[in-house]
Amino acid sequence: MAKQPLEKLLPKAGMSIYKLVRMASDRAVELAEGKPKLVNAHGSEKETTVALEEIIQGKVVARHAIDEGFCSPDGDVQEAKAENGS
């Protein structure tokens, strides 16, 4: 996997570098603990690289986005809007 550009990552974290770092680090810890990868990755890819790719692909979203109804836990924005009546 190539390095992930910040321009693609920041919008996924509400334009907050702090939130992006927390999302990526929390997910990297989950991967290190044995949780399955949500994207195709080689076995030699570091957990942080995989976590960033998952964020870019929308497989991992900020918890506040789920709590506030911006997207469903599986990342489906449209489904969450329908559930909230929006």
MOPAC internal coordinates of N, CA, C and O (Angstrom, degrees):
PM7 1SCF
backbone

  N    0.0000 0     0.00 0     0.00 0    0    0    0
  C    1.4423 1     0.00 0     0.00 0    1    0    0
  C    1.5193 1   109.59 1     0.00 0    2    1    0
  O    1.2310 1   121.57 1   -37.87 1    3    2    1
  N    1.3032 1   114.60 1   142.13 1    3    2    1
  C    1.4548 1   120.30 1   178.97 1    5    3    2
  C    1.5258 1   109.87 1   -78.99 1    6    5    3
  O    1.2310 1   121.62 1   -14.88 1    7    6    5
  N    1.3076 1   114.51 1   165.12 1    7    6    5
  C    1.4638 1   119.24 1   174.83 1    9    7    6
  C    1.5246 1   108.69 1   -63.66 1   10    9    7
  O    1.2310 1   120.48 1   -33.87 1   11   10    9
  N    1.3101 1   116.68 1   146.13 1   11   10    9
  C    1.4566 1   121.00 1  -176.24 1   13   11   10
  C    1.5257 1   110.15 1   -95.95 1   14   13   11
  O    1.2310 1   120.12 1   -53.95 1   15   14   13
  N    1.3462 1   117.38 1   126.05 1   15   14   13
  C    1.4622 1   119.66 1  -179.51 1   17   15   14
  C    1.5303 1   111.96 1   -72.32 1   18   17   15
  O    1.2310 1   121.21 1   -40.31 1   19   18   17
  N    1.3047 1   115.29 1   139.69 1   19   18   17
  C    1.4549 1   121.92 1  -179.10 1   21   19   18
  C    1.5250 1   111.71 1   -60.15 1   22   21   19
  O    1.2310 1   120.25 1   148.75 1   23   22   21
  N    1.3351 1   117.12 1   -31.25 1   23   22   21
  C    1.4640 1   121.05 1  -178.93 1   25   23   22
  C    1.5298 1   111.83 1   -62.65 1   26   25   23
  O    1.2310 1   120.13 1   151.51 1   27   26   25
  N    1.3183 1   117.36 1   -28.49 1   27   26   25
  C    1.4654 1   120.92 1   178.40 1   29   27   26
  C    1.5291 1   111.48 1   -87.34 1   30   29   27
  O    1.2310 1   120.56 1   153.03 1   31   30   29
  N    1.3157 1   116.54 1   -26.97 1   31   30   29
  C    1.4606 1   120.70 1  -175.80 1   33   31   30
  C    1.5265 1   113.38 1   -83.20 1   34   33   31
  O    1.2310 1   120.12 1   137.70 1   35   34   33
  N    1.3188 1   117.37 1   -42.30 1   35   34   33
  C    1.4629 1   120.44 1  -174.73 1   37   35   34
  C    1.5256 1   114.24 1   -57.83 1   38   37   35
  O    1.2310 1   118.86 1   136.57 1   39   38   37
  N    1.3340 1   119.78 1   -43.43 1   39   38   37
  C    1.4682 1   118.40 1   178.80 1   41   39   38
  C    1.5300 1   112.93 1   -60.11 1   42   41   39
  O    1.2310 1   120.15 1   152.48 1   43   42   41
  N    1.3177 1   117.33 1   -27.52 1   43   42   41
  C    1.4674 1   121.24 1   179.97 1   45   43   42
  C    1.5283 1   111.51 1   -72.22 1   46   45   43
  O    1.2310 1   120.75 1   164.15 1   47   46   45
  N    1.3452 1   116.16 1   -15.85 1   47   46   45
  C    1.4611 1   121.21 1  -178.52 1   49   47   46
  C    1.5250 1   111.05 1  -117.97 1   50   49   47
  O    1.2310 1   120.48 1  -152.27 1   51   50   49
  N    1.3208 1   116.69 1    27.73 1   51   50   49
  C    1.4564 1   119.97 1   178.49 1   53   51   50
  C    1.5141 1   113.68 1    64.24 1   54   53   51
  O    1.2310 1   120.47 1  -149.87 1   55   54   53
  N    1.3306 1   116.70 1    30.13 1   55   54   53
  C    1.4623 1   123.91 1   179.45 1   57   55   54
  C    1.5307 1   112.59 1    63.39 1   58   57   55
  O    1.2310 1   120.16 1  -155.91 1   59   58   57
  N    1.3132 1   117.29 1    24.09 1   59   58   57
  C    1.4617 1   122.13 1  -179.99 1   61   59   58
  C    1.5244 1   109.73 1  -112.90 1   62   61   59
  O    1.2310 1   121.06 1   -62.73 1   63   62   61
  N    1.3190 1   115.58 1   117.27 1   63   62   61
  C    1.4670 1   119.57 1   177.94 1   65   63   62
  C    1.5263 1   109.71 1   -62.98 1   66   65   63
  O    1.2310 1   120.46 1   140.73 1   67   66   65
  N    1.3281 1   116.73 1   -39.27 1   67   66   65
  C    1.4616 1   120.26 1   178.63 1   69   67   66
  C    1.5300 1   110.90 1   -57.56 1   70   69   67
  O    1.2310 1   120.14 1   131.26 1   71   70   69
  N    1.3297 1   117.33 1   -48.74 1   71   70   69
  C    1.4653 1   120.71 1   179.83 1   73   71   70
  C    1.5201 1   111.18 1   -63.13 1   74   73   71
  O    1.2310 1   120.78 1   140.58 1   75   74   73
  N    1.3225 1   116.10 1   -39.42 1   75   74   73
  C    1.4620 1   119.93 1   179.06 1   77   75   74
  C    1.5225 1   110.81 1   -61.98 1   78   77   75
  O    1.2310 1   120.50 1   134.58 1   79   78   77
  N    1.3152 1   116.65 1   -45.42 1   79   78   77
  C    1.4671 1   120.72 1   179.38 1   81   79   78
  C    1.5209 1   110.36 1   -62.42 1   82   81   79
  O    1.2310 1   120.07 1   137.56 1   83   82   81
  N    1.3310 1   117.47 1   -42.44 1   83   82   81
  C    1.4670 1   120.54 1   178.54 1   85   83   82
  C    1.5230 1   111.85 1   -63.98 1   86   85   83
  O    1.2310 1   120.63 1   135.72 1   87   86   85
  N    1.3416 1   116.40 1   -44.28 1   87   86   85
  C    1.4660 1   120.05 1   178.92 1   89   87   86
  C    1.5241 1   110.55 1   -59.53 1   90   89   87
  O    1.2310 1   121.07 1   130.84 1   91   90   89
  N    1.3299 1   115.55 1   -49.16 1   91   90   89
  C    1.4618 1   120.21 1  -176.86 1   93   91   90
  C    1.5250 1   111.50 1   -66.14 1   94   93   91
  O    1.2310 1   120.42 1   137.46 1   95   94   93
  N    1.3308 1   116.80 1   -42.54 1   95   94   93
  C    1.4645 1   118.39 1  -177.90 1   97   95   94
  C    1.5223 1   111.56 1   -69.78 1   98   97   95
  O    1.2310 1   120.36 1   138.96 1   99   98   97
  N    1.3252 1   116.91 1   -41.04 1   99   98   97
  C    1.4706 1   119.38 1   177.90 1  101   99   98
  C    1.5260 1   110.85 1   -61.58 1  102  101   99
  O    1.2310 1   120.59 1   136.87 1  103  102  101
  N    1.3207 1   116.47 1   -43.13 1  103  102  101
  C    1.4685 1   119.96 1  -179.74 1  105  103  102
  C    1.5268 1   110.77 1   -68.66 1  106  105  103
  O    1.2310 1   120.05 1   141.67 1  107  106  105
  N    1.3314 1   117.52 1   -38.33 1  107  106  105
  C    1.4636 1   120.50 1   178.63 1  109  107  106
  C    1.5293 1   110.66 1   -62.33 1  110  109  107
  O    1.2310 1   120.33 1   141.63 1  111  110  109
  N    1.3217 1   116.98 1   -38.37 1  111  110  109
  C    1.4685 1   120.55 1   177.02 1  113  111  110
  C    1.5278 1   109.86 1   -63.99 1  114  113  111
  O    1.2310 1   120.27 1   136.50 1  115  114  113
  N    1.3367 1   117.08 1   -43.50 1  115  114  113
  C    1.4681 1   120.12 1   177.59 1  117  115  114
  C    1.5257 1   111.14 1   -59.05 1  118  117  115
  O    1.2310 1   120.63 1   136.68 1  119  118  117
  N    1.3323 1   116.39 1   -43.32 1  119  118  117
  C    1.4666 1   120.08 1   179.24 1  121  119  118
  C    1.5268 1   110.87 1   -64.11 1  122  121  119
  O    1.2310 1   120.46 1   139.11 1  123  122  121
  N    1.3313 1   116.73 1   -40.89 1  123  122  121
  C    1.4660 1   120.83 1   179.35 1  125  123  122
  C    1.5261 1   111.29 1   -64.48 1  126  125  123
  O    1.2310 1   120.85 1   151.09 1  127  126  125
  N    1.3286 1   115.99 1   -28.91 1  127  126  125
  C    1.4685 1   120.64 1   178.80 1  129  127  126
  C    1.5240 1   112.45 1   -82.63 1  130  129  127
  O    1.2310 1   120.36 1   178.95 1  131  130  129
  N    1.3306 1   116.92 1    -1.05 1  131  130  129
  C    1.4595 1   119.95 1   174.47 1  133  131  130
  C    1.5152 1   116.74 1   106.31 1  134  133  131
  O    1.2310 1   119.69 1  -175.94 1  135  134  133
  N    1.3275 1   118.20 1     4.06 1  135  134  133
  C    1.4718 1   119.79 1   177.02 1  137  135  134
  C    1.5248 1   108.64 1   -63.92 1  138  137  135
  O    1.2310 1   119.95 1   -32.72 1  139  138  137
  N    1.3292 1   117.70 1   147.28 1  139  138  137
  C    1.4683 1   119.87 1  -178.33 1  141  139  138
  C    1.5273 1   112.31 1   -69.56 1  142  141  139
  O    1.2310 1   121.53 1   -32.78 1  143  142  141
  N    1.3359 1   114.68 1   147.22 1  143  142  141
  C    1.4626 1   121.07 1   176.61 1  145  143  142
  C    1.5222 1   108.75 1   -73.31 1  146  145  143
  O    1.2310 1   120.54 1   -35.71 1  147  146  145
  N    1.3173 1   116.57 1   144.29 1  147  146  145
  C    1.4554 1   122.28 1  -179.38 1  149  147  146
  C    1.5244 1   112.37 1   -98.98 1  150  149  147
  O    1.2310 1   120.55 1   178.75 1  151  150  149
  N    1.3271 1   116.55 1    -1.25 1  151  150  149
  C    1.4647 1   122.12 1   178.02 1  153  151  150
  C    1.5216 1   108.36 1  -131.88 1  154  153  151
  O    1.2310 1   120.80 1   -18.35 1  155  154  153
  N    1.3161 1   116.07 1   161.65 1  155  154  153
  C    1.4583 1   119.94 1   175.68 1  157  155  154
  C    1.5202 1   108.64 1   -73.26 1  158  157  155
  O    1.2310 1   120.84 1   -56.22 1  159  158  157
  N    1.3155 1   116.00 1   123.78 1  159  158  157
  C    1.4590 1   121.18 1  -179.34 1  161  159  158
  C    1.5137 1   108.86 1  -148.25 1  162  161  159
  O    1.2310 1   121.41 1   -31.98 1  163  162  161
  N    1.3114 1   114.91 1   148.02 1  163  162  161
  C    1.4591 1   120.23 1   175.52 1  165  163  162
  C    1.5217 1   108.95 1   -70.21 1  166  165  163
  O    1.2310 1   120.58 1   -25.94 1  167  166  165
  N    1.2932 1   116.49 1   154.06 1  167  166  165
  C    1.4577 1   121.33 1   179.23 1  169  167  166
  C    1.5109 1   113.30 1   -61.65 1  170  169  167
  O    1.2310 1   120.38 1   156.41 1  171  170  169
  N    1.3403 1   116.88 1   -23.59 1  171  170  169
  C    1.4562 1   120.55 1  -177.07 1  173  171  170
  C    1.5279 1   113.16 1   -87.45 1  174  173  171
  O    1.2310 1   119.84 1   175.60 1  175  174  173
  N    1.3293 1   117.90 1    -4.40 1  175  174  173
  C    1.4672 1   120.59 1   179.57 1  177  175  174
  C    1.5266 1   109.69 1   -68.65 1  178  177  175
  O    1.2310 1   120.77 1   -42.55 1  179  178  177
  N    1.3177 1   116.14 1   137.45 1  179  178  177
  C    1.4600 1   120.25 1   177.72 1  181  179  178
  C    1.5239 1   109.94 1   -70.94 1  182  181  179
  O    1.2310 1   121.08 1   -27.42 1  183  182  181
  N    1.3148 1   115.53 1   152.58 1  183  182  181
  C    1.4573 1   121.13 1  -177.44 1  185  183  182
  C    1.5239 1   112.17 1   -58.52 1  186  185  183
  O    1.2310 1   120.31 1   141.58 1  187  186  185
  N    1.3347 1   117.01 1   -38.42 1  187  186  185
  C    1.4661 1   119.19 1  -179.19 1  189  187  186
  C    1.5227 1   111.59 1   -65.77 1  190  189  187
  O    1.2310 1   120.15 1   142.36 1  191  190  189
  N    1.3186 1   117.31 1   -37.64 1  191  190  189
  C    1.4634 1   121.05 1   178.30 1  193  191  190
  C    1.5199 1   110.29 1   -64.87 1  194  193  191
  O    1.2310 1   120.57 1   136.48 1  195  194  193
  N    1.3184 1   116.51 1   -43.52 1  195  194  193
  C    1.4643 1   121.04 1   178.88 1  197  195  194
  C    1.5275 1   109.53 1   -64.60 1  198  197  195
  O    1.2310 1   119.91 1   137.01 1  199  198  197
  N    1.3237 1   117.78 1   -42.99 1  199  198  197
  C    1.4670 1   121.54 1  -179.97 1  201  199  198
  C    1.5242 1   110.99 1   -60.22 1  202  201  199
  O    1.2310 1   119.88 1   136.87 1  203  202  201
  N    1.3221 1   117.84 1   -43.13 1  203  202  201
  C    1.4634 1   121.02 1   179.20 1  205  203  202
  C    1.5216 1   111.42 1   -65.41 1  206  205  203
  O    1.2310 1   120.11 1   141.06 1  207  206  205
  N    1.3160 1   117.39 1   -38.94 1  207  206  205
  C    1.4675 1   120.50 1   177.52 1  209  207  206
  C    1.5312 1   110.20 1   -65.44 1  210  209  207
  O    1.2310 1   120.34 1   140.92 1  211  210  209
  N    1.3171 1   116.96 1   -39.08 1  211  210  209
  C    1.4640 1   120.52 1   177.77 1  213  211  210
  C    1.5291 1   111.03 1   -63.45 1  214  213  211
  O    1.2310 1   120.67 1   142.40 1  215  214  213
  N    1.3210 1   116.33 1   -37.60 1  215  214  213
  C    1.4653 1   120.42 1   178.34 1  217  215  214
  C    1.5225 1   110.27 1   -66.08 1  218  217  215
  O    1.2310 1   120.09 1   133.80 1  219  218  217
  N    1.3278 1   117.43 1   -46.20 1  219  218  217
  C    1.4661 1   121.00 1   179.90 1  221  219  218
  C    1.5202 1   110.85 1   -59.90 1  222  221  219
  O    1.2310 1   120.20 1   138.57 1  223  222  221
  N    1.3192 1   117.23 1   -41.43 1  223  222  221
  C    1.4644 1   120.94 1  -177.87 1  225  223  222
  C    1.5334 1   112.66 1   -78.46 1  226  225  223
  O    1.2310 1   120.39 1   178.03 1  227  226  225
  N    1.3188 1   116.86 1    -1.97 1  227  226  225
  C    1.4608 1   119.85 1   178.36 1  229  227  226
  C    1.5161 1   114.01 1    79.11 1  230  229  227
  O    1.2310 1   120.28 1  -166.20 1  231  230  229
  N    1.3224 1   117.06 1    13.80 1  231  230  229
  C    1.4636 1   120.85 1   179.44 1  233  231  230
  C    1.5259 1   111.08 1   -79.70 1  234  233  231
  O    1.2310 1   120.60 1   156.70 1  235  234  233
  N    1.3249 1   116.47 1   -23.30 1  235  234  233
  C    1.4545 1   122.58 1   177.65 1  237  235  234
  C    1.5258 1   106.31 1  -123.87 1  238  237  235
  O    1.2310 1   120.64 1   -53.21 1  239  238  237
  N    1.3248 1   116.38 1   126.79 1  239  238  237
  C    1.4626 1   120.39 1  -179.85 1  241  239  238
  C    1.5216 1   109.54 1  -126.32 1  242  241  239
  O    1.2310 1   121.10 1   -21.59 1  243  242  241
  N    1.3218 1   115.51 1   158.41 1  243  242  241
  C    1.4607 1   120.74 1   179.29 1  245  243  242
  C    1.5195 1   109.59 1   -64.38 1  246  245  243
  O    1.2310 1   120.61 1   -41.77 1  247  246  245
  N    1.2940 1   116.44 1   138.23 1  247  246  245
  C    1.4652 1   121.49 1  -178.44 1  249  247  246
  C    1.5272 1   111.12 1   -58.40 1  250  249  247
  O    1.2310 1   119.54 1   142.60 1  251  250  249
  N    1.3219 1   118.48 1   -37.40 1  251  250  249
  C    1.4689 1   119.78 1  -179.45 1  253  251  250
  C    1.5234 1   111.34 1   -62.82 1  254  253  251
  O    1.2310 1   119.81 1   150.42 1  255  254  253
  N    1.3164 1   117.97 1   -29.58 1  255  254  253
  C    1.4645 1   121.09 1   178.25 1  257  255  254
  C    1.5263 1   110.26 1   -66.90 1  258  257  255
  O    1.2310 1   120.40 1   144.80 1  259  258  257
  N    1.3142 1   116.84 1   -35.20 1  259  258  257
  C    1.4651 1   121.16 1   177.63 1  261  259  258
  C    1.5273 1   109.33 1   -74.05 1  262  261  259
  O    1.2310 1   120.75 1   132.69 1  263  262  261
  N    1.3399 1   116.17 1   -47.31 1  263  262  261
  C    1.4608 1   120.86 1  -177.56 1  265  263  262
  C    1.5272 1   112.17 1   -60.61 1  266  265  263
  O    1.2310 1   120.38 1   144.55 1  267  266  265
  N    1.3324 1   116.87 1   -35.45 1  267  266  265
  C    1.4608 1   120.63 1  -177.19 1  269  267  266
  C    1.5202 1   112.50 1   -92.11 1  270  269  267
  O    1.2310 1   120.00 1  -178.00 1  271  270  269
  N    1.3410 1   117.60 1     2.00 1  271  270  269
  C    1.4534 1   121.02 1   174.88 1  273  271  270
  C    1.5156 1   115.46 1    83.38 1  274  273  271
  O    1.2310 1   119.99 1  -166.02 1  275  274  273
  N    1.3349 1   117.62 1    13.98 1  275  274  273
  C    1.4577 1   119.59 1   178.40 1  277  275  274
  C    1.5214 1   111.64 1   -73.26 1  278  277  275
  O    1.2310 1   120.39 1   151.68 1  279  278  277
  N    1.3170 1   116.86 1   -28.32 1  279  278  277
  C    1.4577 1   120.46 1   176.55 1  281  279  278
  C    1.5161 1   108.64 1  -156.15 1  282  281  279
  O    1.2310 1   121.34 1   -19.81 1  283  282  281
  N    1.3118 1   115.05 1   160.19 1  283  282  281
  C    1.4517 1   120.51 1   178.91 1  285  283  282
  C    1.5233 1   108.70 1   -83.78 1  286  285  283
  O    1.2310 1   119.20 1   -13.84 1  287  286  285
  N    1.3265 1   119.13 1   166.16 1  287  286  285
  C    1.4634 1   120.85 1   179.98 1  289  287  286
  C    1.5179 1   113.74 1   -56.23 1  290  289  287
  O    1.2310 1   119.89 1   154.45 1  291  290  289
  N    1.3424 1   117.82 1   -25.55 1  291  290  289
  C    1.4623 1   118.81 1   178.20 1  293  291  290
  C    1.5234 1   111.70 1   -89.95 1  294  293  291
  O    1.2310 1   120.07 1  -172.49 1  295  294  293
  N    1.3441 1   117.48 1     7.51 1  295  294  293
  C    1.4506 1   121.38 1   174.61 1  297  295  294
  C    1.5135 1   114.99 1    87.95 1  298  297  295
  O    1.2310 1   119.65 1  -174.04 1  299  298  297
  N    1.3252 1   118.28 1     5.96 1  299  298  297
  C    1.4593 1   121.36 1  -177.28 1  301  299  298
  C    1.5229 1   110.04 1   -85.37 1  302  301  299
  O    1.2310 1   120.45 1   -76.82 1  303  302  301
  N    1.3164 1   116.75 1   103.18 1  303  302  301
  C    1.4564 1   122.12 1  -176.90 1  305  303  302
  C    1.5175 1   110.92 1   -65.00 1  306  305  303
  O    1.2310 1   119.93 1   135.21 1  307  306  305
  N    1.3189 1   117.74 1   -44.79 1  307  306  305
  C    1.4589 1   121.26 1  -177.77 1  309  307  306
  C    1.5246 1   111.35 1   -61.53 1  310  309  307
  O    1.2310 1   120.23 1   136.20 1  311  310  309
  N    1.3096 1   117.17 1   -43.80 1  311  310  309
  C    1.4654 1   121.01 1  -178.78 1  313  311  310
  C    1.5218 1   110.52 1   -61.07 1  314  313  311
  O    1.2310 1   120.21 1   137.99 1  315  314  313
  N    1.3177 1   117.21 1   -42.01 1  315  314  313
  C    1.4576 1   120.98 1  -178.86 1  317  315  314
  C    1.5218 1   110.56 1   -65.92 1  318  317  315
  O    1.2310 1   119.75 1   140.91 1  319  318  317
  N    1.3217 1   118.08 1   -39.09 1  319  318  317
  C    1.4603 1   120.76 1   178.40 1  321  319  318
  C    1.5235 1   110.38 1   -63.21 1  322  321  319
  O    1.2310 1   120.38 1   139.96 1  323  322  321
  N    1.3194 1   116.87 1   -40.04 1  323  322  321
  C    1.4589 1   121.09 1   179.54 1  325  323  322
  C    1.5298 1   110.60 1   -64.87 1  326  325  323
  O    1.2310 1   120.73 1   140.99 1  327  326  325
  N    1.3269 1   116.21 1   -39.01 1  327  326  325
  C    1.4574 1   120.30 1  -179.87 1  329  327  326
  C    1.5195 1   111.33 1   -66.26 1  330  329  327
  O    1.2310 1   120.38 1   148.20 1  331  330  329
  N    1.3393 1   116.88 1   -31.80 1  331  330  329
  C    1.4580 1   121.54 1  -178.61 1  333  331  330
  C    1.5184 1   112.56 1   -90.06 1  334  333  331
  O    1.2310 1   120.16 1   179.28 1  335  334  333
  N    1.3269 1   117.29 1    -0.72 1  335  334  333
  C    1.4470 1   121.00 1   179.77 1  337  335  334
  C    1.5119 1   114.28 1    78.67 1  338  337  335
  O    1.2310 1   119.89 1  -164.59 1  339  338  337
  N    1.3190 1   117.82 1    15.41 1  339  338  337
  C    1.4715 1   121.46 1  -179.70 1  341  339  338
  C    1.5004 1   111.14 1   -86.24 1  342  341  339
  O    1.2310 1   120.10 1   180.00 1  343  342  341

